[in-house]
Amino acid sequence: MEKKYLLNPPHKPDVKILDSLFAEMVLDKALLNFRKEQIQKEIDHSLQNKNKEEFMRLTEELKNIS
């Protein structure tokens, strides 16, 4: 038979929720860092190609996510 906790639920679900939130934060940070690196490489490429429009677009994107 399943126990029902009305006032004091067990603490394990809280830990699972916190672990899930922490994992999501780590993943979000990793994805953000990856995108920043990608944009920086594209900025370098636009500079090499002397593409001012692309450079301006990418620097603006980088500013918006930083």
Buried (B, 14 or more C-beta within 10 A) or exposed (E): EEEEEEEEEEEEEEEEEEEEEEEEEEEEEEEEEEEBEEBEEBBEEBEEEEBEEBBEBBBEBBEEEE
